[in-house]
Structures are given as structure tokens and as C-alpha cells.
């Protein structure tokens, strides 16, 4: 493990008070919830965009879409 990774690992393993641990956990949970909500909100649109993108390749190559 290089020095940068060991420094980051030591920072993660540092002792915390109960309040600091609760605050960090709450912020991480909030970030995961926002990320999950964003993913579920925009995933159908991203799938539609990807489908159009792939269909464009099929059209360029001359394959039928149906």
C-alpha cells in the first residue's frame, strides 16, 4: 500500500465521538438516498436516450429496427 492510501486509511480509521459518527452516518445516508432517488428518477430517460443511440447505429448500418 502506498503512502497516500495508508494516509487515507488512517484517516478513515481515526477515533470518533458518538456525535461525529452519527453526523457522518447521517450525511452518508442522505447522500445515498439522494443518489438513489436521482437514479430512479432519471434512469428511464437515460434508457430511452441509450435506445435511440443504439437504434441510430442500426439505421446507419442498414439493419431493420423492427
N, C-alpha and C positions, 0 to 999 in steps of 0.2 A: 504494500500500500504506500503510495507516495505521500509526501508531506502535506499536500493540500487536502487529500482525503482524510488523513488522520486528524488534521485540524478540524475539519467539518464533523467528523465522527465524535471527537472530544466535545465539540460544542453541543451536539445533539444529546450526548450522554451526561451533560452537566447536571448538577443537583438543582432542583426547582422547589419553590414553595408550593403549597397546595393551591393557592390562588393563581399563581402564574401558570401552573399546569392546567387548571380549569380554564383559564383565559385562552391559552394556546389551543386546547382541545376544542373550545367553542368556536374559535376563529377557523380552525381547520375544518370542523364540521360544517360551518356556514359556507366556506369555500367549496366544499364537496357538494353541498345541496344546491348552491347557485350553479355550479358546473353541470350537475345532473339535470337541473331544470332547463338550462340553456341547451343541453344536448337533446333532451326530449322535445323542446320547442322547435329547434331548427333542423333536426335530423330528417324529417320528411322533405323539407325544402332541399337539403343537401343531396338526398337520394334522387329527387327529381332532376336536379342540375346534373348529377352524375349520369343519370339515364339519358338525358339529352346529349351529353358529351359523348357517350358510347354510341348512341344512335347516329350521331354525326360521322363517326368513324365508319360505321356500317354503310351509310349513304355514300361516303367518299370511295369506299372500296367496291361499291356496286352490289352489296348484298341486300336482299329484301328485308324489310323491317318486320313484316308480319310473320 
